[in-house]
């Protein structure tokens, strides 16, 4: 591929990569002697100079090119040109032949590469499959899927949930760890230090005598049952994602088999996980600084490969920022070399530069600060940061209003409208989003006092999620939003957002443009979960091909309403207790007929 001159010494070029994988490229520069000679000849030919000497100076260049030419007729033409130049034939005829044979396509195909300068680094571009850029995640604990209160759920129980989740339009079903859970220091209800016999423990405390990271919790079922879940999910257009948590319970087989992989304190006890003031007595981290790090790395790679071979191609990675950067770069590169379709979501609620570094190392998507961005200014500034260069080139955000670890202050205080508002924001601002589903559908917002954590968290106990607690209207709303996302390519990317003016700080107003930036969906969201908010929104008429005196129809894809608008500024009013948002598709009026036609 040849680059083209833009201006001065600025050159540009592009190439298409369509298949998933990691590609390397670099840049080479050379002196194009043949093109330089031919262009000089053309310039001099406009005058009255005798070009005999200049023409003969090209004989050596043509002689070098000729052996490379594979087309028989082209090769014969070059040889004839060389012969004519050697004989000094009539200048006009030679110039005509040169113009015919030395076109730009030929010169690019057969360059002379005597003197090449090469950029010393190989640059990398990663091509992911579509799901990497467009996804809707639903998280649930398989152990809480039983239809009977107090009974441990199984993979077989999950089969009855799959159609309901698919009907709501989600395309990724994410399970927290499904492995055996440790007994030692097992956490009880609400993360208490002492557990009762009936407490199931945290799934992130992985491993006991029945197995570790390559085993399934016995009460969930067998590998055959798990394959049934994967199969049925696929039938309904869902893909199963698994949690990848590189940590152990004190009962994990690795502690006996490989004690050198862990940190031991001076009193001979093992170092459990801490993030002061938080303590995780039921979890012990790997020691990535061990002298036996090579063996540890290989085993962790084998864990990923094991589940990939089970059919899992999406992983939510727990706390990747607490492991070495070099490890992730090594692991992800090796996995994607043979399985380029694998997606890694980084659960990295940490400093921005660390999150961005993980993305550059190979993580496909990342959790974000969206959970804590509530005001119009906060959302606008944060989305602007994520969608500007250079961040947009390497960082794919995934917006989550809640997780099993996080019940934000916004959701705690404001009830059902707050949940709907945050759902709409996540689903329309970002092309990738997710919810911790069962409590979100039920608008559960009771937190531990003074904390952003669920009271009676599912992390530490079995839950019975009664179907009667879910409003069908809520599921219909989720399904409608996911259908709109699926049917409108404007929502298939995040970087195409543009915030538009509306003089009300409780209204967030933005456009999602198509790739050609000739069409857009207009989204208006009331950020106030208590009161109706109104304002005048500015429609970008010129960019949508509309004139100020032209009537057009604003069709609300979400609420179904249709509004005849005219002019740049138009009125909106949103009641959070009815529907807190518009997703508007513009139709423009046909002048000769009393009807409207979709702009797009």
VEXMAR-314627 format. One record per residue: residue in one letter; x, y, z of N, C-alpha, C in turn. Coordinates in steps of 0.1 Angstrom, whole numbers, plus 5000, padded with zeros to 4 digits. Each point is the difference from the previous one (the first is absolute). Layout:
N
aXYZXYZXYZ ...
***
This chain:
600
x500849885000499250125000500950125000 x499750104991500850124999499250115006 x500850095007499450115007500050124989 x499150095003499850124991500450135007 x500550094993500450135005498850085003 x499950055012498950095004500450154998 x501150045007500550144998501450005006 x500850084994501450015005500649865002 x500449965012500649875003499149915007 x498750024999499049925006499449904990 x500149875004499549904991499049915008 x499149944992499049925007499749884991 x499549895007499749884993499049925009 x499349914994499149925008499949864994 x499749905009499849874995498949945008 x499349904994498849945006500449865006 x499649985013500249875006498649965005 x499549894995498649965002499849885009 x501049925001499949885008500650025014 x499449955011500550025013501449945002 x500850085007501449965003500850125003 x501349975003501050105003500950024988 x500050114994500850034988501250095004 x501149984993501150095001500350074987 x500450125001500450084988501150105004 x500650054990501050105002500150094987 x500950095000500150104989501449994994 x500050004987501350014993500050124990 x501150064999500250114991501149984990 x499950044988501149984990500050114990 x501150024994500150094989499549934987 x498950064995499449944988500750054988 x501149944996500850054989499350004987 x499349894997499349994987499050114999 x499150035010499050104999500750144999 x501150025008500750135000500550024986 x500649904994500650024986498950034990 x498949935001498950024990499350135002 x499850055013499450135002500950114995 x501349995002501050104995499950004985 x499949894993499950004986498850074995 x498849985007498850064996500150155001 x500650055011500250145002500950074989 x501149934997500950054990499450004986 x499049904998499549984986499150124996 x499650085010499150124997500850114993 x501449995002500850104994500649954986 x501050074996500649964987501349935001 x500349965013501349935002500149874993 x501249964996500349874995500149915011 x499249895000500049915012500749874998 x500850004990500749874996500849955012 x500850085006500849955012499149965011 x499050095003499249975012499249874997 x499649974988499349884997500949885002 x501250014995500949885001500449985015 x499950105008500349975014499049915007 x498949984994499049915006500149864995 x501049974991500149864995500449915012 x500950045009500449915011498849985009 x499150105002498949985009499049904994 x499750024987499149904994500649864999 x501349994999500649875000499949935013 x500050085011499849945013498549955003 x499150084994498649975002499649874992 x500549994988499549904990500049865006 x501049955007500049865005498949985010 x499550105006498949985010498649994994 x499950054988498750004993499549864996 x498849965004499549874998499149994987 x499450114997499150014988500949994987 x499749914992500849984988500050124991 x498850054997499950124991500750125006 x499950025013500750115007501549994999 x500449885002501549975000500550034986 x499349954990500450034986500050154997 x499150075005499950144997501250085006 x500449965013501150065006501349974992 x500149884996501349964993500050084987 x498950024993500050084988500450155003 x499550055011500350145004501550015003 x500649915006501450005003500850004987 x499549924990500749994987499950134993 x498850075000499850124993500950115007 x500150005013500850105007501549984997 x500449884999501449984996500350044986 x499149994991500250044986499850154999 x499450075010499750144998499050034990 x498949925000498950034990499350135003 x499150034991499350135000499450035014 x500250115006499750045014498549995002 x499250054991498550015002499449865001 x500549904992499449875001500449935013 x501250035005500449945012499250055012 x499850145000499250065010498549945001 x499549974988498649945000500049865006 x501149934996500149865006500250005015 x500850095004500350015015498750045007 x499250094995498850045006499049895001 x500049914990499149895000500449895010 x501349975000500549895008500350035014 x500450125003500450045014498950075008 x498849954999498950065008500349985015 x499250075008500249995015499849865005 x499049934995499849865004501249914998 x500650024989501249924997501250035009 x500250145002501150045008499849965015 x498749995005499849965013500249855002 x499649934989500149855000501549955000 x500850084993501449964998501050115004 x500050035013500950105004501549955001 x500950094998501449965002500450025015 x500449895006500250005015501550005004 x500850084993501449995003500350075013 x499350115003500350075013498750025008 x499949915010498750005008500450045014 x499250095006500050035014498849955007 x500249925010498849935007499950065014 x498750035004499750045013500449885009 x500750025011500649895007499049925009 x498850055002499049935008498949934991 x499649885005498849944994498850055007 x499150074993498850055007498949894999 x499150015010499049905001498650054999 x499149934993498650045000499249875003 x499150015010499249885004498650014993 x499649904993498750004994499149905008 x498950055006499149925008498749974992 x499349905005498749974994499050115005 x498849994993499050115002499650015015 x499949885007499550015014501050085009 x501250024996500950085008499650145000 x499450054989499650144999498550035003 x499249895001498650025002499449885008 x499750035013499549895008499150065011 x499149915005499150035011500149885010 x500650035011500349895010498949995011 x499749885004499149975011500849915010 x500250055012500749925010499149935009 x500249875003499249935010500949895006 x499649965013500749895007499249874997 x500649914994499349874997499549945013 x500650015011499649945012498750065006 x499650114994498750075005498949994989 x500149894992499049994989498949905004 x500049945012499049905003498650065001 x499049924996498650045001499549985014 x500849955009499549975014500950085010 x499450085009500850085009500849915009 x501350045002500949935009500749894993 x499749974988500749884993501150064991 x501149935000501250034991499649984986 x500250114992499749994985501049914993 x499749964988500949924992500050054986 x500949944991500050044986498749974994 x499449895004498749964995498950115002 x500150065012499150115003500350124991 x501250024997500450114991499349994986 x499749884996499449984987498650074999 x499350015011498750075000500150155000 x501250055004500250145000500450064986 x500749924992500550044988499050064990 x498849944998499150064991499550145005 x499850025013499650135005501050114998 x501349965002501150104998500150034985 x499949904992500150034985498850094996 x498849975005498950084996500250155004 x500850035010500250145003501150064991 x500649924991500950054991501550005004 x500349945011501449995003500749894992 x501350024997500749904992501249945007 x500350045012501149945008499449975013 x500149875005499649965013501249965008 x500350085010501249995008499849945013 x500849895003500049935013501250045008 x499850045013501250015009500649865001 x501149995007500749875001499149885003 x500249894992499149885002500849895006 x501150035006500949895005499749975015 x500649895005499849965014500550125009 x499350015012500250125009500749955013 x501050085004500749965012499250005013 x500549925010499349995013500750095010 x501450005000500850075010499750154999 x499750075011499750145000498850044991 x499249914997498850034992499250115006 x499650104991499250115005498549975001 x499450065010498649985002499250114994 x498750005004499150104995500550145002 x499950094990500550145001501550015003 x500749904995501550005001500549995015 x499249945008500449975014501249905000 x500850015010501249925001499649855003 x499049985008499649875004498849954992 x500149894993499049954992499349885007 x498749994997499249885005500249894990 x499549885004500249884992499250024987 x498950075000499350014987500450124991 x501050085005500550104991500849954989 x499750044987500749944989501450064997 x500350115006501350074997500050084988 x501150084998500150084988500649914989 x499450014988500549934989501450044996 x500550125004501350044997501149945009 x499649935010500949925008500149864994 x500949994990499949884991500949895006 x499449884999500749875003499849945013 x499849875000500049915012500549864996 x499749915008500649864998499449944987 x498850054995499449944988500650064987 x500950115001500650054988500250155001 x500550064989500450145000499450074988 x500950074993499550094989499649924987 x500349875000499549924988499049905005 x499350035010498949925005498750085002 x498949935000498750065002499549975014 x499450095006499349985014499149884999 x500149905008499249884999498550025000 x499650105008498550035001499550074987 x500850054992499550064987499749894990 x500749895000499849904990501349954994 x499949944989501249944993500450084988 x501149964994500550074988498949984989 x499449885000498949984990498950105001 x499650025013499050105003500450144995 x501350035002500550134996500050024985 x500349894993499950004985498650024995 x499049955008498650024996499750155001 x500550075011499850145001500650084988 x501249974996500750064989499149984987 x499649884999499249964988498750084999 x499350005011498750075000500150154999 x501150055006500250154999500350034985 x500749924993500350034986498749994992 x499149915003498849994993499250135001 x500150075011499350125003500850134997 x501149984993500850124996500850065012 x500249925010500850045012501449935000 x501050075005501349945002500350005015 x500549895005500449995014501350065003 x500150095009501350065005500349955014 x501249965003500449965013501050105007 x499949995013500950085008501449935000 x501050084998501449955001500750075012 x500049935011500650065013501249925004 x501250064998501249935003500450035015 x499349925008500250005015499449875005 x500349975013499649875005499450025014 x499349905004499649985014501249935007 x500050015013501149935008499949844998 x498949954994499949864998500349954986 x500450104992500249964985501249905000 x499849904991501149904998501450064997 x500050124994501350064997500850025012 x499450035012500850035012500949895004 x499449884998500849885004501049964989 x499550014987500849964989501150104997 x499750135001501050104997500050115010 x500549975012500050115010500950114996 x501049984991500950104995499350114992 x498749984996499350104993499350105008 x500250005014499350095009500950075009 x499550105007500850075010499749955013 x501149985008500049945013500650105010 x499250035011500550105009501149945010 x500650085007501149955009499649905010 x498750005004499549905010499649874993 x500249994987499749884993498649994995 x499250105002498650004995500050074986 x499049974993499950054986499450145000 x500550084991499550144999498750004992 x498950045007498750014993499950134993 x499050024992499850124992499550125008 x500650114998499650125007500050124990 x499150095003499950134993499650105011 x500950035009499750085012499050114998 x498950025007499849925012499349874998 x499749964988499349874997500949895002 x499549895005500749875002499249894994 x500849914993499349894993500749875006 x499649965012500649895007499849874993 x499049994992499649884993500749984986 x500950104997500750004987501550025002 x500849924993501550035000500450024985 x500850114998500450034987501349924996 x500149994987501349944995501150105002 x501249955001501250085001500750014987 x499750104992500650024987501550035000 x500550025012501450035001500849885004 x499449885001500749885003501149974990 x501049935005501049954991499549904990 x498849945003499549904991498850064992 x500250124996499050074993499749944986 x501049944994499749944987499049895001 x500249915010499049895002498650055003 x500050115008498750065004499350064988 x500750074992499450064988499549894990 x500749904998499649894992498749935005 x499949995013498849945005498850094999 x500250135002498950094998499650014985 x500949994991499749994986499149874997 x500449895007499349874998498650015004 x499750085011498750025005499150074989 x500650104994499250074989499749914989 x501149924995499849914989499049895003 x500049965013499149895004498550054997 x499750125004498650054998499750044986 x501050054993499850024986499749884992 x500649895004499749874993498649945005 x499550065011498749965004498950084992 x500550104993499150084992499850145005 x500850045010499850145005501050094992 x499450114995500950094992499950145005 x499350025012500050135006500349995015 x500950085005500449995014499950145006 x499450015012500150125008501149985010 x501050084999501349975008499950085013 x500149935011499950065013501350075004 x499950135003501250085006501349984992 x500050024987501249984992501150105004 x499650125006501050105003500949965012 x499649895007500849955011501049894996 x500149984987501049904994500950084991 x501249944997501050074991499550034986 x500350124995499750034986500649904991 x501249975002500849914991499349864999 x499449955011499349885000498850004991 x499250115001498850014991500450014986 x501050084997500450014986500449864994 x500849935008500449864996498849914998 x499150005010498949915000499050034988 x499650124999499050044990500549984986 x501350034998500649984987500049854996 x500449925009500049854997498649954998 x499150045008498649954998499450044987 x500250134997499450054987500849954988 x501249965001500749944989499349884994 x499449925009499349884995498550025001 x499550095008498650025002499750154999 x500150064988499850154999498650045004 x499149915001498650045003499850025015 x501049975008499850015015499950155004 x499150035009499850145005500450005015 x500750105004500450025014499550135005 x499050005010499550125006500850025013 x500650125001500850035012499150075011 x499949935011499350065012501050085007 x500450114995501150085006499450145004 x499450005012499650135005501250065007 x500950074993501250055005500450134993 x501250045001500450134994499950004985 x499750114994499850004985501249954992 x501250045004501249964992500249855001 x499649945011500149855002499049934991 x498850065000498949944992500450014985 x500650114996500450024986501149914996 x500949985010501249914997499549864998 x499149955008499449874998499449984987 x499350114995499449994987501149994989 x501050075001501150004991500749865000 x500049935011500649875001499249894994 x498750034997499249904993498649985005 x499650065011498749985005499050064990 x498949934997499150034989499050125005 x499649995012499150095006500450035014 x499450115006500350035014498850065007 x499949965013499050075009500550155000 x499150095005500350144999499550075013 x500250135000499450095011498650044997 x499449954990498650034997499149995012 x500349895008499149975012499950125009 x501050095000500050125009499950134993 x499750004987499850124993498550034999 x499550095007498650025001499450134994 x500850115002499550134995500250024985 x499450094994500250034986501450044997 x500650085008501450044998501049885001 x499749915010500949895002499949904989 x498849984995499849904989500650064987 x499850134998500550064988501550004999 x500650045011501550005001500649864999 x499349905006500649875000499949944986 x498850014994499949944986500950074991 x500250135001500950084991501449945002 x500449975012501349955002500249864994 x499049925001500049864994500049994985 x499450114994499749994986500950094992 x501050065006501050094993501349924998 x500850054990501349944998500950035012 x500949925004500349874994499249885007 x499250045011499449895008499149914991 x499250064991499149934992500649894992 x501450024997500749904992500349875006 x500050005014500449875006499149965012 x499050095004499249975012498649984997 x499449885003498649984997499250005014 x499350105003499250005012498849915001 x499849945011498849925003499350065012 x498850054998499350085011499149915008 x500250005013499249925009499450095011 x498750015001499450075011500149945013 x500249875001500249935013500849874997 x500649955011500749875000499749935013 x500349885002499849945013500850075011 x501150074996500850075010499550155002 x499250054991499850145000498550034998 x499450065010498750064999500250155003 x500050084989500450145001499050085008 x500550115004499150095009498850054992 x500250024987498850054992498949905000 x500449874999498949895000499549985014 x500750025010499649985014498850095003 x500150134996499150105005498750024992 x500049964988499050064991498949904995 x500149875002499049914996499949974985 x498849954996499949954986500450104989 x499650125000500450094989501550014999 x500850005011501450014999500649884993 x499449885002500549884994499750014984 x498950054997499650014986500950104993 x500350115007500850114994501449944998 x500649945010501449954998500149894990 x498949924998500049894990500050074986 x499250104998499950064987501350074997 x500650075010501350064997501149904996 x500149895008501049904997499849954986 x498849974996499749934988500150094987 x499950135002500050094989501350084999 x500750025011501350075000501149914994 x500049885005501049904996499549894992 x500849954990499649894992500149865008 x500850015011500149885009499550045014 x499149925005499550035014499549875006 x499850015013499549885007499350045013 x499249905005499450025013500249875008 x500150025013499949885010498549985001 x499449904993498750004995498849995010 x500049885008498849985008499750115010 x501050065007499650115009499750134993 x500650014988499750134992498549994995 x499649894995498649994995499050025011 x500449975013499150015011500250145008 x500950084994500250135006500550005015 x500849905003500449985014501150105003 x499850085010500950115002500450025015 x499849895008500450005014501549975001 x500750095006501549995002500449995014 x501249955002500650005013500250145005 x499750045012500150145005501350064997 x499950124993501250084997500949944989 x499549904993500949934990499249994986 x500849984990499449984987500049854997 x499549925009499949854999498649965003 x499649894994498749945002499949955014 x498850035006499749935013499549864997 x500449905007499749864997500449974986 x501350034998500649984986499949854996 x499749994987500049864994501449945000 x501150085002501349955000500249905012 x499250015010500249925012498849915004 x499050004992498849915003499349974987 x499249895001499149964990498850104999 x499650034988498850084999498949924992 x498850045004498849954993499450124993 x500150004987499550114992498649974995 x499050045007498649974997499650074987 x499549924990499550064988498950115002 x499249985011499050105002500550145004 x501350015004500550135004500450084988 x500049944988500450074988498850054992 x500050134997499050064992500249974985 x499049954994500149974986500350134992 x499550115004500250134993501550035000 x500749975011501450025001500849924990 x499649874999500749924990499750044986 x498850054998499650054987500850124996 x500350095010500850124998501449964996 x500649905008501449964997500049944986 x499049924997500049934987499950114988 x499250105003499850114990501350074997 x500750045011501350074999501049914993 x500149885003500949914994499749974985 x498750004997499649994986500450124992 x499750125006500450134993501550004998 x500849955010501549994998500349914989 x499449894999500349904990499750054986 x498850064999499550044986500750134995 x500650085008500650124996501550015002 x500749994989501549995001500750125007 x499250115001500650115008500449965014 x499349905005500349965014501149895001 x500549964988501049895000501450055003 x500250135002501350055004499850115010 x501150035007499950105011500650144995 x500949994991500850124997499250104991 x498849974996499350084990499050105008 x500350025012499050085008500450154999 x499050085000500250155000498950065009 x500550075010499150065010499550134994 x498750035001499350114995499450095010 x499850134997499550095011498549995003 x499750005013498750025005500250085014 x499250105002500250095011499349955012 x500449885005499449945012501149905005 x500650025011501049915005499649875004 x498649985001499549875003499749924987 x500250054989499849934987501349984993 x500349874997501249974992499549974986 x500650074991499649994986501249984991 x499949894992501149974991499549934988 x500950004989499749934988501049894998 x499549894994500849894996499950004984 x501250034994500050014985500449874994 x499649984988500449884992501550024995 x500649904994501450014996500250124990 x499150034992500250104990499750145006 x499450005012499650125007499050084992 x499149934993498950064993498749985006 x500049915010498749965007500349985015 x499050035008500349995014498749965008 x500149945011498949985009500350115012 x498950065004500150105010499449945013 x500850015011499649945013500050125010 x498850005007499950105011499649925013 x500750025011499849925012499850105012 x498949985007499850085013500949935011 x500950075005500949955010499450015014 x498950075001499350025013499049895003 x500249915009499149895003498750045007 x499950135004498850045008499050084992 x500550094992499150104994500150014985 x498950044994499950024986501050124996 x500749984989500950114995499750024986 x500250134996499750044986501050104995 x500150024987500950094994499950004985 x500850094994500050024985501349944995 x499949894992501149934995500350064986 x501350014997500450054987500249884990 x499350004989500249894990501150054990 x501049914998501050044990499549994986 x499350104996499250004987501049984988 x501050084999500950004988500749864999 x500449945011500649874999499149894997 x498750025002499049904997499350034986 x500550104993499550034987498650075001 x499750075010498750065002500250154999 x499050074994500050155000499150055011 x500350135005499350055011498550014998 x499550024987498650014998499349874996 x500849895002499449874996499549935013 x498749954999499549925010500649865000 x500149945012500549865000499349935012 x500149875000499349925010501149945009 x499950025013500849945010499349885006 x500449884996499449885004500749945012 x499349995011500749945012500049854999 x501149944998500149864999499749935013 x500350075011499849945013498650015005 x499450124999498650015005499049994990 x500350004987499149994990499350124995 x500250125007499450124996500650064987 x499250084993500550074988499750155002 x501050084997499850155002500550074987 x499150094995500350084988500850125005 x501250014996500950115004500350094988 x500450125003500650094989500950105007 x501150024993501050095005501049935009 x501050085004501249955007499749965014 x499150075008499849975014498549955001 x499949895008498749935002499949965014 x498849995005499749985014499849855004 x500649975011499949865005499650015015 x499349905005499649995014500049855004 x500749975011500149865004499749985014 x499149915003499649965013500749875004 x500950005010500749885004499149895005 x498850035004499149905005499249934989 x500150064988499449944988501049944991 x500850094994501149954992501150124999 x501249985005500950115002500850034988 x499749954988500950024989499250004987 x500650074990499649984986501249954992 x499749914991501049964990499350034986 x500550114994499350064989500649974987 x499249954990500449984987499350114991 x500850074992499450114993499549964986 x498850044997499449994987499950144994 x500350014987499850134994498850004990 x499350114999498850014992500350004985 x499349934993500150004985499250124995 x500550094992499450134996498849984991 x500049904992499049984990498849925006 x500249935011499049925005499850045015 x498849985005499850035014500349885009 x501349975000500549885007501450025004 x500549915009501450015005500749884995 x501350024999500949894996501250005010 x500449885004501149995009501250064995 x500750085008501250074995501049904996 x500149895007501149904997499549914989 
***
